[in-house]
Amino acid sequence: MMRNHKRKSTKRKKLGNWEVERLGIPQFPNFSSSQPLVFFFVFFVPLWFYFSPPFMCYAGDRANNSSTDMTDSPAVSKEETNILPEDYNFNIESVAAEKVEDWKKFDFHGFFAVTSPVHGRDDETQQPSSKFLDGNKLTLWVGKQISKKLSFDSEVEIIKGFKKYKLEKFEFDYEIAGKLLVFRIGKFKYPLGIERFVEDGPLNKLVDRPLPSVRIIPGTYSDIGGMFYGTIPFLSDTKLKYEIAVTNGLEGPDPKDVQQHWDNNSNKAIGGRLGYECLPGLEIGGSYSRQKYDEDNQLDIDFLGADIQFKRGNLELRGEYITGQVEQEEADGGDYLRNGYYLQTSYKYPFHLNYLRYLEGVFRFDSVDTNRDVTDGNEADRIAIGINYYPIEHLEFKFEYEIENEPGEEIHWKTFVQAIFRW
């Protein structure tokens, strides 16, 4: 039974309007009060543009094509235009071999990302300009098809100015019944939510990641254990996707408390995700996880999430809600609840020019509260606007502008640039 201790802190005192004016504190809009408007803007406005008459011809012509299947151009060959950042989604499925002789070959990929703030103070997901080298990240990925049913992949991240190495994945997949039932064992990304599929630089539409993905659940939640997953096709091009995992679990309530190699207790984390593609390109899903994190196997952490995503041609919409219930000793403050969500829309526009394959515009709103029972300045809302530029196949540039509403922050707008080279 989860304990529920309601309390309210008196740490922060709300200033009156005359005090704000007297102290010269700039006032910023309260994003929370405009959340319905943000939801309308992120989801329904792009859909209206997409299906309205001026755009229906273009969208309909592209519905069954690759999202970079641009019209012929004398300056750019057809082979060169069929490359997307999505093609660098380094996962175990990408090493599926067509010929037996290919099984002896290793598939090697990676990317190098350089990130720098133009203006503003960074949070834990980005580094300030005084630590420029710490903002660099090198990711190396190796995969191999061992047999017709067994495959392997591994991913290593090198960060903090090439001083810190982290094993992100080391997993083996065995197809028990084709794509209907696959067994995975090793170290893998925990099956909670959908942001984990696009957290890497070449797939992330913006420079940083949504707040719930770094302040409620671990930013890179990889764990050791086993899992079953698969896809069950239904009629009318619908399908059910499932993932269920048993892993070591977290070692503490903080998102940074990720166990690397050894378990701190005998309890295992049990959780997973169900996703249903009810229409071509439209998928809704739900996630749940339960585990005990302390050495005495007494304190629980529960995660519950819901997600939705829509992809059609060059248009992508996604949203996700995550909540977490944490049990804690009374001496440490008692139980608490945290939650957050994000809404994001993006659109790629192709061009027919050398060194300008396409531009992409991105808009995201995210909100997080790491303790709903305490008013302590941990609440945060953020609007992020990004522009991505792809000059050549292996190179991408990102520009992001953020407007933040976070108590305790002196700077409420930030700007970042990022360059990514991938192979």
N, C-alpha and C positions, 0 to 999 in steps of 0.2 A: 504494500500500500504506500503510495507516494504521500509524503507529508507536505502540507501547504501552509506555510507561515507567512501571513500577510503583514507587511510592515512598510513604513514610509520613512525615508531618511529626511533629515532636516539639514543636510550638509550645505545645500545651495539655497540662497535667498533670492527670490525673484525681485528684480529692480522695477520700480515704477517708471512711468514715462518721463517724469521730470528728472529723475536720477539719471536715466539713460542720456537725456539731452545735456544735463549738466556735466556728465563725465565724458561726453563726446564719443560715446560708443556707437559705431555704425549699426544700423538695424537691417536685418535681412528677412526675406519673406519666409513665412512658415509653410514649408512644403507640405506638412501633414494635412493642413486644412484644404489643400488643393489636390489631394490624392485621387479623387474621382476624375478630375480634369486630366491629370497625368495619365491615368489608365486609358481614358478615351483617346488622348493624343497618341500614345504609344501603340495601341492595338487597332483602333477603328479607323483613324485617319489614314494610315498606310494601306489598309484593306480597301478603303473607299477609292483611293487613288489607283490602286492596282486593278480593281474591277470596273471602274468608271469607263465610259465609252472612249475617251481619248487614249486610254492605256490598254484597253482590252485586246486590241489587235496585236500590239507588241507582246503583251503577256501571253496571249493565247498561242502565238506563233512559237514562243519559247518554252511553253509548258513541258514539252516532251524532249527538250534539248538540254545539253549541258549548260550550266550557268555561265560558262564562258564561250559558248558556241557562237562567236560573233560572225557577222557577215564577212564575206571574202574581202580582202584588202590587198592591193599590190605591194604594200610595204611590210605586211606581216603574213607569214605563211599559216596555213590552217593548223599544222602541228604545234606551232608556237602559241596559238590562242587557246589551246585546250588545257592549260595549266592553271590550277587554282590553289590558293592556300589550303583548301580542303583536301587536295591531293597529297598533302604532306601530313595527313592524319596517321601518325605512326602507330599502328596497332597490330595485333597478332593476325588479323584477317588479311593484312596486306602482304603476308609472306606465303599465301596459298599458291602452291606450284602447279603448273599445268603439265609438266613433263617430269619423269622420274629423275632424269639427269640434273634437273635444277635443284634437287634437294641437297646437293652437296655445296650449294652456294649460300653465302650469308648475305642478307640484305642489310645495308648500312645506310643510315640517314642521320640527320641532325640539323640544328640551327644555332646561330649565334645572334643574341639580342643585345643591343646597346641602348640603354634608357637614360634620359637626363631630364630633370625639371627645368623649364624655362622660367617659371615664376611660382613661388609658393613653397611652403614647408611640406615635407612628405610624411605619410603615415608608414606603418610597418611594411606595406606592400611595395614601397618605392624608396629610393635612396636620395638624399639631398645632394646638391651639386658638389659639396665639399668631399663627398665620398663617391665620386664619379665611377671609379673602378668597381665599387661594390654593386653598382647597378647593372654590370655586365653579367650575362648568363649564357653558358654553353651547355647544350643538351645533346647527348650522343645516344643513338638508338640502334640496336642490333637485333635482327630477327632471322629465324631459320625454320623452314619446313623440314622436320626430321623424317616423317613418314606421311602416308596418305591421311592419317588421322591425328598425328601428333605434331605440334608446332611449338615454337618458343620465341619469346622476345624479352629484351632487357633495355632499360632506360636509365641513364646516369645524368644527373644535373651537377654542373660545376658552377658555383656562385661565390659571392663575397670576394671578388677580385681574384678568382681562381684559387682561393684558399680553402674552400669547403666543398666536399664531395658528398653527394647524397644519392643513394640507390632508390630510384623512384619505382621501378618495376623489375621483377625477375620472375616470369610466369611461364608455366607450361599449360597448353590447352590440348585436351583430348576429345575428339568428336565421337560421342557415344552413338548418337543417332543423327548424323549430319548436323545441320544448323538447328534442328529441333531440340537437341540436348547436348550440351558441351560441358565438360568438367575442367575447371581451372584450379591449379595449385601453385603456391609460391607467394611472392609479394606482389600485390596488385592494388589498383585504385578501388577503394571501398565503394560498393554500389549504392550510393546515396545521392539522389538528385541528378541533374543533367549538366550542370556547369562543369563537372569534371571532364566531360568529353571535349571541351573547348578551352581548357585552362592554359594550354601551351601557347606561346607567342604567335606562331603562324595561324592559329585558329581563333584566338581571342580577338574580338572586334575592336576592343579598346586597349589602352596601354595597361591599365590596372584591372583588377577583378572586382566583382560585386562585393559589397560589404558583408552580406550574410555568409559568403563563401570563405571569408578569412577571420570573421569575429564570432561566428557561432559554431561552425564545423572547421576542422583544420584546413588550412589553405591547400595543402597537398596531402590528402588523406589516403595514404597507402598503408596497407596492413598485411600481415602474414597469416595465411590460412588457406581455406579451400572454398570453392563456390560452384554452383551450377547455373548456367544461363542458356538461353535459347530464344528462338523466334517461331511462333506458331501461326501459320497463315490461315486466314479465313476467307469467306466469300467476299466479292466486291472489292478486292485489293486491300482489305483490312488485315491487320495482324496484331498479335499480342506478343510483347517482349517481356521476359521475366529474368530476374537475377536474384539469387539467394545465396548468402555467404555466411560462413562461420570463421571468425578471425580472433586474434589475440585481444583486440580492443584498445581503448585509450588508457593512459596511466593517470589521468587527472582531468579536471573539469575545464581547464584552459585549452583553447584551440591549439596551443603550442605543445601540449602534452601528448605527443604521438610516440608510441613505442616503436623502436627501430628493429630490434632483433629478439629481445627476450621479454616474456610476459611477466608482469609484476603480480599476477594472481592466477588462480585456477579457473576463473570465470572466462567465458568466451562471449564475444560480441556476435549477436545474431541479427541479421537484417537483410534488406534488399529493396528492389524496386520492381514495380509492375508498370508497363507502359502499353497503351492501346492506340494504335494508329487507326482512327475511326474513318478518316478520309485521306486520300493521297496527299501527303505533305503535312497533315495535321495530326499531332500526337499529344495525348494527355497522359499523365503518370502520377504515381504516388510512391513515396519511400517511407520506410520505417526501420529503426534500429534500436536495440536495447542491450545494455551492457552494464557491468559493475566495474568501477575504475580503481577502487582502493585496494590495498594489500589484504585487507580483512574480508573482502567480498561482501560488503555491507551497503555501499553507496551506489546508486544507479545514475546513469545518464540515458535519457531517451531522446531520440531524434525523430521528428515527423515532418515530411515534406510533400508538397504538391507542385507539379510543373506542367507547363503547356508550351508547345512550340509549333510554329507553322513555317514551312519552307515551300516556296513556289518560284521557280526561275531564280532571279537575283534578289528576291525579297525574302527576308527572314524576320520573324517575330518570335520572341521567347519571354517567358516569365516564370518565376519560381518563388515559392514561399517555404521557409524553413523555421521550425520551432524546436526548442530543446528544453527539456525539464531536467534540472540538476538537483540531486540530493546532496546535502552538505550538513556537517555537524553544526549544532547551535553555536558552538564557540567560534566557528568560522563564518557565521552569518546566517545559517539556516538554508533551507531550500529556496530555489529561485527559478524563474522561467525567462527564457530569452527567445526572441523571434526577429525575423526580418524577411524582406522580399526585394525583388528587383524586376523591372520591366524594361525590355530592350527591343529596339527595332533597327534594322539596317537594310541598306539597298546598294547594290553594285551597279554602276553604269559603265558599260563597255565603250571603248573608243577604238578607232581604226588607225592609230598613229604609232610610229616607232617610239619606244620609251614612254608610252602611255597606254597600257593595256586597259585599265579601267580605274575609276575612282569609286570610293565607297563612303557613304555617309552613315553615321551611327548616332543613335540617341538612346540614353539609358537613365532611368530613375531608380535609385535604390534607397532602402531605409532599414535601419537595424536598431534594436534595443537589447543590450546584453544583460539587462536585469530589469524586468518590468515592475518589480516590487520596490525599486529604489530609484529615486530621482537624484542621480549622481553625476550627470554630465556625460554618460556613456551613450546616450541616444544620438543618432546621426541620420540626416537625410542628405542626399546628394543628387545633383543633376550633372551628367557628363555628356559632352558632345564631341564627336570624333570625326576626322577625315583620314581615310587611308588611300595611299597612292602606290600603285604597282607599276614601276617603270619597265622592269624586265622580269623574266621568269623566276629568278631566285632571290629577288630583292623586293623588300616592302618597307615603306615609310608610314609612320602613324603620327598623327597630331591629335592631342586630347585637351579639352578645356573643361574644368570642373567648377561647379558652384556648390559650396558646402554649407550646411546649416548644422553645425556641431558645437554644442556648448564647450567652452574652454579653449577652442581653437582661435588663435589670433588672426589667422589668414583664412578667408572663406572662399577664395578662388585660386585655382592652381592650373598650371599649364605644363604639359609634358610632350616630349618628342621621343620617338623610338625608331630604330632601324633594325631590321631583321634580315639576316642572310640565311637561307636554307638550302639544303641539298638532299 
